[in-house]
Amino acid sequence: MNEKIYIAEDEETIRLTVKTFLESEGYLVSDFPNGDLLLEEFQKNKPDLVILDVMMPGSSGFEITKRIRAISSVPIIILTAKDSDMDYATGINLGSDDYFTKPFSAIALNMRVKAMLRRVKMDQERQPALQEQKTLALGDILIDTNAMTVKQAGNLINLTPNEYNVFVYLIENTNRAVSRDELLDAIWGYGKDIETRACDDTIRRLRKKIAASTVQIETVWGFGFTVKESE
């Protein structure tokens, strides 16, 4: 079955260019001139992936991301004309999966779309096995993999889907260092040929959210990351 993609972008030339390119790759694409119309359709028929511009008439892409995340873990890619760390961090913190700064290559966007959708399919195939595992525990951290919740000393930590997936992956691999490339492949489905700051920024946000925990994410310089419990 061909995957369904929704794109909201008020610049018609960009919107139609992206739509045409993705359709040439076999995707079913619905385009909207603003995020509010996309969200309205989303609530009726959920797509497999969403692409959102930040600055649009009506609700911003950030606001639409926040509202989608309240009801779905569908992959979300943010588009923006602003090349700032603040915009990037805001999008990731609200739950977007990745970020593109205009102008961007339609080929590069398509590569990330393919990778994300491939990862979603693999996760769905792994779901029965994941449901057999109910809890992960390390230090004061307790993860319920069925409910997809993380608690620190009994207190619920609100994580985005990617923050949760990264944390679970690191804890499942507690006894070794995990490279950045491995995380990008395991969580986003990205190969070495895809450049993105998604992994690093997700780790940064995750560190802040678990700052009070006895479990911390340490950097293995020049390689990746590992989790350790403080003594």
Rosetta silent file (secondary structure, phi, psi, omega in degrees, C-alpha in Angstrom):
SEQUENCE: MNEKIYIAEDEETIRLTVKTFLESEGYLVSDFPNGDLLLEEFQKNKPDLVILDVMMPGSSGFEITKRIRAISSVPIIILTAKDSDMDYATGINLGSDDYFTKPFSAIALNMRVKAMLRRVKMDQERQPALQEQKTLALGDILIDTNAMTVKQAGNLINLTPNEYNVFVYLIENTNRAVSRDELLDAIWGYGKDIETRACDDTIRRLRKKIAASTVQIETVWGFGFTVKESE
SCORE:     score description
SCORE:     0.000 S_00000001
   1 L     0.000  133.495  178.702    0.000    0.000    0.000 S_00000001
   2 L   -70.286  133.755 -179.682    1.322    3.447   -0.914 S_00000001
   3 L   -70.819  148.522 -177.902    2.017    5.636    2.110 S_00000001
   4 E  -103.396  130.221 -179.170   -0.072    8.768    2.585 S_00000001
   5 E  -123.642  135.054  173.373    1.670   12.106    3.203 S_00000001
   6 E  -108.375  136.471  175.525    0.137   15.453    4.201 S_00000001
   7 E  -130.035  130.051  175.652    2.000   18.709    3.534 S_00000001
   8 E  -116.489  119.941 -177.258    1.013   22.186    4.758 S_00000001
   9 L  -157.091  124.453 -175.741    2.903   25.082    3.161 S_00000001
  10 L   -79.627  -17.764  175.834    1.517   28.524    2.294 S_00000001
  11 L   -83.711  107.069 -171.764    4.053   29.107   -0.512 S_00000001
  12 H   -59.173  -39.668 -178.279    2.296   27.391   -3.406 S_00000001
  13 H   -60.511  -45.936  179.761    5.419   26.908   -5.528 S_00000001
  14 H   -65.623  -45.243 -177.176    7.237   25.058   -2.732 S_00000001
  15 H   -59.716  -47.472 -177.156    4.148   23.065   -1.774 S_00000001
  16 H   -72.681  -31.699  176.510    3.419   21.864   -5.284 S_00000001
  17 H   -64.296  -47.072  179.054    7.081   21.159   -6.033 S_00000001
  18 H   -64.024  -43.387 -179.872    7.379   18.926   -2.975 S_00000001
  19 H   -60.228  -48.540 -178.716    4.043   17.294   -3.713 S_00000001
  20 H   -60.761  -42.934 -179.048    4.959   16.545   -7.338 S_00000001
  21 H   -64.360  -44.900 -179.261    8.342   15.132   -6.369 S_00000001
  22 H   -67.695  -37.115  177.460    6.912   12.870   -3.650 S_00000001
  23 H   -64.415  -33.835  178.557    4.105   11.704   -5.932 S_00000001
  24 H   -66.795  -18.970  177.534    6.738   10.753   -8.532 S_00000001
  25 L   -90.536   -0.428  176.292    8.166    8.455   -5.842 S_00000001
  26 L    99.404    3.192  179.585    4.805    6.723   -5.481 S_00000001
  27 L   -82.052  152.933  173.436    3.443    8.431   -2.363 S_00000001
  28 E   -93.689  112.573 -171.373   -0.168    9.594   -2.020 S_00000001
  29 E  -116.228  128.318  172.089    0.163   13.299   -1.203 S_00000001
  30 E  -113.101  130.626 -177.887   -2.496   15.756   -0.014 S_00000001
  31 E  -114.352  149.478 -176.784   -1.433   19.414    0.187 S_00000001
  32 E  -137.935  142.010 -179.181   -2.903   22.255    2.243 S_00000001
  33 L   -77.042   -9.175  175.982   -2.226   26.027    2.211 S_00000001
  34 L  -154.500  164.743 -175.999   -2.219   26.153    6.025 S_00000001
  35 H   -70.849  -29.787 -178.646   -1.860   23.912    9.054 S_00000001
  36 H   -64.463  -39.538  178.123   -5.417   24.305   10.282 S_00000001
  37 H   -68.628  -38.088  177.182   -6.805   22.679    7.133 S_00000001
  38 H   -61.909  -46.539 -178.672   -4.251   19.887    7.421 S_00000001
  39 H   -62.310  -38.542  178.484   -5.207   19.243   11.055 S_00000001
  40 H   -60.167  -43.485  178.498   -8.897   19.195   10.151 S_00000001
  41 H   -72.308  -35.752  178.706   -8.255   16.463    7.576 S_00000001
  42 H   -57.689  -40.057 -178.293   -5.826   14.691    9.924 S_00000001
  43 L   -69.400  -18.099  176.897   -8.581   14.276   12.497 S_00000001
  44 L   -94.332  -44.928 -177.148  -10.709   12.511    9.881 S_00000001
  45 L  -138.167  112.263 -177.010   -8.053   10.459    8.089 S_00000001
  46 L   -78.644  134.460  176.447   -4.599    9.957    9.568 S_00000001
  47 L   -87.911 -177.643  176.946   -1.642    9.969    7.132 S_00000001
  48 L   -94.265  -17.877  179.860    1.643    8.085    7.464 S_00000001
  49 E  -160.867  148.885 -178.684    3.770   11.252    7.608 S_00000001
  50 E  -126.052  136.205  173.662    3.278   15.026    7.935 S_00000001
  51 E  -118.201  123.982 -173.774    5.370   17.889    6.525 S_00000001
  52 E  -127.244  129.484  168.750    4.695   21.306    8.089 S_00000001
  53 E   -75.612  151.337  179.571    5.927   24.808    7.332 S_00000001
  54 L   -78.711  -54.497 -175.473    6.493   26.889   10.469 S_00000001
  55 L   -93.584  105.525  179.301    5.206   30.285    9.337 S_00000001
  56 L  -139.555  158.903  173.338    1.709   29.978    7.854 S_00000001
  57 L   -59.341  142.687 -178.407   -1.571   31.900    8.056 S_00000001
  58 L    81.366 -140.801 -178.259   -3.514   30.788   11.133 S_00000001
  59 L   -68.457  140.161  178.917   -1.822   28.320   13.460 S_00000001
  60 L   -73.811  165.594  176.656    1.942   27.992   13.135 S_00000001
  61 H   -60.955  -32.836  177.287    3.649   24.743   12.273 S_00000001
  62 H   -63.365  -44.063 -179.416    4.809   24.547   15.897 S_00000001
  63 H   -65.582  -41.447  179.117    1.229   24.767   17.162 S_00000001
  64 H   -65.811  -39.001  176.310    0.012   22.148   14.693 S_00000001
  65 H   -58.386  -47.043 -179.781    2.895   19.868   15.706 S_00000001
  66 H   -59.789  -42.052 -177.366    1.904   20.213   19.352 S_00000001
  67 H   -72.823  -35.595  176.427   -1.743   19.396   18.603 S_00000001
  68 H   -67.030  -42.205 -178.647   -0.867   16.405   16.419 S_00000001
  69 H   -62.918  -23.195  178.793    1.496   15.063   19.080 S_00000001
  70 L   -70.785  -18.564 -175.610   -1.363   15.111   21.585 S_00000001
  71 L  -127.827   -7.775 -174.338   -3.179   12.465   19.526 S_00000001
  72 L  -157.484  152.827  175.269   -0.592   10.714   17.351 S_00000001
  73 L  -106.287   20.355  179.349    3.057    9.672   17.024 S_00000001
  74 L   -55.373  140.748  177.974    3.037   10.024   13.220 S_00000001
  75 L   -59.779  137.353 -179.757    6.426   11.230   11.853 S_00000001
  76 E  -129.397  129.057  174.328    6.553   15.023   11.436 S_00000001
  77 E  -112.620  128.828 -179.584    9.056   17.045    9.416 S_00000001
  78 E   -96.828  137.831  174.525    9.210   20.816   10.011 S_00000001
  79 E  -114.823  136.247  178.787   10.062   23.300    7.225 S_00000001
  80 E  -152.211  153.182  175.848   11.245   26.817    7.999 S_00000001
  81 L   -88.409   -8.395 -178.033   12.992   29.775    6.424 S_00000001
  82 L   -93.092  128.015  178.163   14.722   30.526    9.720 S_00000001
  83 L  -104.721   73.112 -178.767   18.124   28.972   10.341 S_00000001
  84 L  -131.099  146.331  178.730   18.247   29.337   14.107 S_00000001
  85 H   -62.627  -32.410 -178.692   18.979   26.930   16.930 S_00000001
  86 H   -64.222  -45.958  178.510   15.940   28.248   18.805 S_00000001
  87 H   -63.633  -41.061 -179.479   13.527   27.279   16.016 S_00000001
  88 H   -62.182  -49.416 -178.981   15.233   23.918   15.627 S_00000001
  89 H   -63.807  -37.668  179.550   15.071   23.145   19.345 S_00000001
  90 H   -62.044  -46.252  179.966   11.459   24.314   19.551 S_00000001
  91 H   -62.155  -45.760  179.902   10.372   21.966   16.779 S_00000001
  92 H   -65.280  -41.924 -177.836   12.213   18.969   18.227 S_00000001
  93 H   -66.313  -30.136  179.009   10.994   19.687   21.755 S_00000001
  94 H   -80.309  -12.114  175.072    7.385   19.827   20.603 S_00000001
  95 L   117.766    6.898  175.660    7.765   16.421   19.010 S_00000001
  96 L   -70.573  154.637 -177.486    8.794   16.905   15.384 S_00000001
  97 L   -90.558  -28.901  177.373   11.104   14.187   14.071 S_00000001
  98 E  -160.781  179.974 -164.458   13.314   16.353   11.907 S_00000001
  99 E  -147.833  132.807  175.701   13.789   19.818   10.498 S_00000001
 100 E  -123.721  133.301  175.995   14.557   21.373    7.101 S_00000001
 101 E   -99.956  129.673  178.017   15.714   24.949    6.522 S_00000001
 102 L   -73.079  146.812   -6.931   14.693   26.603    3.252 S_00000001
 103 L   -75.679  151.120 -178.734   15.952   26.469    0.597 S_00000001
 104 L  -134.909  162.966  179.589   16.285   22.694    0.661 S_00000001
 105 L   -86.610  128.730  177.538   16.794   19.873   -1.806 S_00000001
 106 H   -63.038  -31.342  178.464   13.684   17.884   -2.727 S_00000001
 107 H   -66.995  -42.887  178.759   15.955   14.866   -3.130 S_00000001
 108 H   -64.303  -40.798  177.833   17.312   15.269    0.414 S_00000001
 109 H   -62.199  -43.818 -179.974   13.764   15.646    1.765 S_00000001
 110 H   -62.114  -37.611  178.212   12.681   12.509   -0.071 S_00000001
 111 H   -60.843  -42.001 -179.376   15.609   10.566    1.414 S_00000001
 112 H   -71.167  -37.572  177.036   14.494   11.474    4.932 S_00000001
 113 H   -60.529  -47.946  179.508   10.862   10.691    4.147 S_00000001
 114 H   -59.050  -44.040 -178.512   11.828    7.252    2.862 S_00000001
 115 H   -63.851  -44.057 -179.108   13.987    6.582    5.905 S_00000001
 116 H   -63.931  -44.567 -178.526   11.284    7.628    8.364 S_00000001
 117 H   -68.068  -34.501  176.162    8.584    5.560    6.703 S_00000001
 118 H   -64.954  -40.119  179.094   10.906    2.558    6.517 S_00000001
 119 H   -65.792  -40.817  178.469   11.596    2.909   10.253 S_00000001
 120 H   -60.640  -43.649  179.972    7.868    3.111   11.050 S_00000001
 121 H   -62.706  -42.302  179.320    7.246   -0.088    9.087 S_00000001
 122 H   -65.176  -39.347  178.627   10.079   -1.887   10.899 S_00000001
 123 H   -63.919  -39.577  179.306    8.756   -0.720   14.282 S_00000001
 124 H   -64.283  -36.928  178.884    5.294   -2.032   13.433 S_00000001
 125 H   -69.981  -29.028  179.631    6.794   -5.411   12.548 S_00000001
 126 H   -84.106  -11.940 -171.069    8.685   -5.451   15.866 S_00000001
 127 H   -56.014  -44.579  179.058    5.654   -4.464   17.952 S_00000001
 128 H   -56.874  -39.938  179.260    4.515   -8.007   18.945 S_00000001
 129 H   -69.871  -36.520  179.596    7.983   -8.749   20.348 S_00000001
 130 H   -65.762  -33.934 -178.005    8.130   -5.405   22.131 S_00000001
 131 H   -68.047  -20.526  177.720    4.805   -6.073   23.847 S_00000001
 132 H   -71.922  -26.517  179.649    6.287   -9.140   25.513 S_00000001
 133 L   -92.947  119.187 -171.838    8.719   -6.914   27.361 S_00000001
 134 L   -97.338  -40.333 -176.572    6.833   -4.936   29.991 S_00000001
 135 E  -139.118  150.905  170.970    9.389   -2.955   32.000 S_00000001
 136 E  -125.205  135.852 -178.657   12.949   -1.677   31.881 S_00000001
 137 E  -133.425  135.935  174.217   14.618   -0.506   35.086 S_00000001
 138 E  -154.801  122.519 -177.819   17.881    1.298   35.750 S_00000001
 139 L    57.659 -128.241  178.884   18.628    3.341   38.844 S_00000001
 140 L   -94.296   12.673 -179.922   15.559    5.437   39.650 S_00000001
 141 E   -98.590  131.307  175.515   14.225    5.069   36.083 S_00000001
 142 E  -129.406  123.340 -178.469   11.330    2.714   35.333 S_00000001
 143 E  -115.387  124.887  173.470   10.051    2.330   31.765 S_00000001
 144 E   -96.155  106.341 -174.670    6.759    0.623   30.910 S_00000001
 145 L   -75.087  -18.163  175.589    7.238   -0.415   27.293 S_00000001
 146 L   -78.083  -46.401  179.855    3.577   -1.299   26.807 S_00000001
 147 L   -82.603  -11.322 -176.797    2.260    2.041   28.055 S_00000001
 148 L    55.736   48.411  178.869    5.358    3.825   26.649 S_00000001
 149 E  -119.462  149.317  177.833    5.815    5.752   29.892 S_00000001
 150 E  -124.437  128.182  177.987    8.991    6.752   31.729 S_00000001
 151 E  -121.856  139.467  176.294    9.075    7.430   35.469 S_00000001
 152 E  -117.730  113.594 -176.330   11.909    8.849   37.529 S_00000001
 153 L    54.090   37.896  177.613   11.593    8.068   41.241 S_00000001
 154 L    87.723   -8.069 -178.457    7.884    7.476   40.638 S_00000001
 155 E   -99.500  131.646 -177.902    7.327   10.754   38.784 S_00000001
 156 E   -69.145  132.237  174.881    6.206   10.680   35.158 S_00000001
 157 E  -104.437  125.596 -178.424    8.607   12.284   32.659 S_00000001
 158 L   -85.379  106.915 -179.036    6.932   13.732   29.586 S_00000001
 159 L  -113.636  148.295  171.977    8.995   12.666   26.571 S_00000001
 160 L   -73.531  164.862  179.809    8.422   13.111   22.854 S_00000001
 161 H   -54.336  -43.469 -179.190    8.285    9.883   20.788 S_00000001
 162 H   -71.882  -36.411  175.383   11.902   10.222   19.663 S_00000001
 163 H   -60.874  -43.852  178.314   13.156   11.127   23.138 S_00000001
 164 H   -61.390  -48.790 -177.198   11.417    8.024   24.457 S_00000001
 165 H   -63.414  -40.250  177.852   12.805    5.791   21.705 S_00000001
 166 H   -64.385  -44.884 -178.631   16.356    7.101   22.153 S_00000001
 167 H   -63.072  -44.680  178.755   16.206    6.642   25.940 S_00000001
 168 H   -61.582  -43.808 -177.827   14.845    3.095   25.648 S_00000001
 169 H   -63.156  -43.152 -179.985   17.505    2.182   23.080 S_00000001
 170 H   -65.521  -41.003 -179.800   20.325    3.513   25.257 S_00000001
 171 H   -69.117  -36.466  176.103   19.034    1.730   28.364 S_00000001
 172 H   -64.701  -20.621 -179.562   18.630   -1.510   26.425 S_00000001
 173 L  -118.514   41.465 -174.726   22.313   -1.128   25.524 S_00000001
 174 L   -56.926  -34.929 -172.543   23.540    0.023   28.935 S_00000001
 175 L   -82.785    8.057  179.320   26.721   -2.042   28.876 S_00000001
 176 L  -150.224  163.649  175.286   28.193   -0.390   25.781 S_00000001
 177 L   -83.659  140.978 -179.947   28.606    2.920   23.994 S_00000001
 178 E  -110.756  126.135 -178.011   26.180    3.573   21.134 S_00000001
 179 E   -72.819  157.588  176.990   27.440    5.540   18.156 S_00000001
 180 H   -60.834  -41.607  179.864   25.579    8.514   16.750 S_00000001
 181 H   -62.691  -38.354  179.220   25.263    6.706   13.401 S_00000001
 182 H   -65.296  -41.643  178.187   23.727    3.682   15.122 S_00000001
 183 H   -64.181  -43.994  179.304   21.148    5.867   16.876 S_00000001
 184 H   -60.035  -38.972  179.319   20.256    7.660   13.651 S_00000001
 185 H   -71.715  -44.407 -175.223   19.751    4.302   11.949 S_00000001
 186 H   -71.847  -37.568 -174.552   17.857    2.674   14.830 S_00000001
 187 H   -97.546  -42.468 -177.184   15.543    5.580   15.699 S_00000001
 188 H  -101.238  -19.215 -176.336   15.224    7.618   12.497 S_00000001
 189 L    82.197   13.533 -176.112   16.174    5.009    9.908 S_00000001
 190 L   -85.229  142.632  172.566   18.874    7.322    8.531 S_00000001
 191 L   -92.452 -179.561 -177.949   22.056    6.127    6.874 S_00000001
 192 L   -67.085  -17.303 -177.081   25.436    7.866    7.000 S_00000001
 193 L   -82.761   -2.733 -179.799   24.580    9.794    3.828 S_00000001
 194 L  -105.477  120.279  179.726   21.873   11.833    5.572 S_00000001
 195 L   -93.632  129.964  179.925   23.043   14.912    7.465 S_00000001
 196 L  -162.425  153.000  175.643   20.881   16.045   10.385 S_00000001
 197 L   -99.841    7.465 -173.766   21.149   17.448   13.896 S_00000001
 198 H   -56.660  -43.472 -177.917   18.090   15.519   15.061 S_00000001
 199 H   -63.969  -50.671 -176.980   20.038   13.001   17.143 S_00000001
 200 H   -62.098  -41.376 -178.336   22.222   15.541   18.954 S_00000001
 201 H   -72.093  -34.840  176.899   19.346   17.880   19.746 S_00000001
 202 H   -64.323  -41.892  176.651   17.135   15.023   20.951 S_00000001
 203 H   -61.358  -43.146 -179.409   19.924   13.902   23.302 S_00000001
 204 H   -61.270  -44.131  179.724   20.313   17.467   24.569 S_00000001
 205 H   -68.464  -38.915  179.537   16.603   17.812   25.332 S_00000001
 206 H   -63.191  -41.504  178.210   16.488   14.358   26.909 S_00000001
 207 H   -57.711  -41.678  179.736   19.392   15.198   29.219 S_00000001
 208 H   -63.829  -38.773 -175.550   17.500   18.213   30.531 S_00000001
 209 H   -73.862  -23.811  179.586   14.392   16.160   31.226 S_00000001
 210 L  -109.829   20.565 -175.507   16.268   13.494   33.215 S_00000001
 211 L   -57.186  -32.178 -177.279   18.643   15.928   34.949 S_00000001
 212 L   -84.189   -4.179 -175.311   17.318   14.951   38.402 S_00000001
 213 L   -82.307  158.422  172.662   17.779   11.218   37.768 S_00000001
 214 L   -77.731  -11.145  178.527   20.577    8.964   38.970 S_00000001
 215 E   -99.654  125.667 -177.390   20.756    7.792   35.338 S_00000001
 216 E  -129.579  152.336  177.108   22.638   10.124   33.020 S_00000001
 217 E   -97.302  118.631 -179.283   23.590   10.159   29.342 S_00000001
 218 E  -105.341  146.545  177.845   27.318   10.597   28.870 S_00000001
 219 E   -87.658  131.607  171.174   29.099   11.571   25.675 S_00000001
 220 E   -99.031  100.149 -168.336   31.777    9.253   24.341 S_00000001
 221 L   -56.192  131.057  179.678   33.801   11.879   22.531 S_00000001
 222 L    78.263    5.232 -177.411   34.193   11.324   18.830 S_00000001
 223 L  -134.250  -66.203 -174.980   31.854    8.323   18.907 S_00000001
 224 E   179.761 -129.376 -171.384   28.442    8.587   20.525 S_00000001
 225 E  -142.698  158.782  174.018   26.678    8.126   23.842 S_00000001
 226 E  -148.322  154.632  176.417   26.221    5.790   26.782 S_00000001
 227 E  -104.847  140.052  178.649   23.969    5.717   29.855 S_00000001
 228 E  -139.177  146.405  175.638   25.401    5.307   33.351 S_00000001
 229 E   -94.937  128.091  179.568   23.941    5.176   36.835 S_00000001
 230 L   -68.471  145.951 -178.114   25.657    7.475   39.307 S_00000001
 231 L   -83.946    0.000    0.000   27.073    5.758   42.366 S_00000001
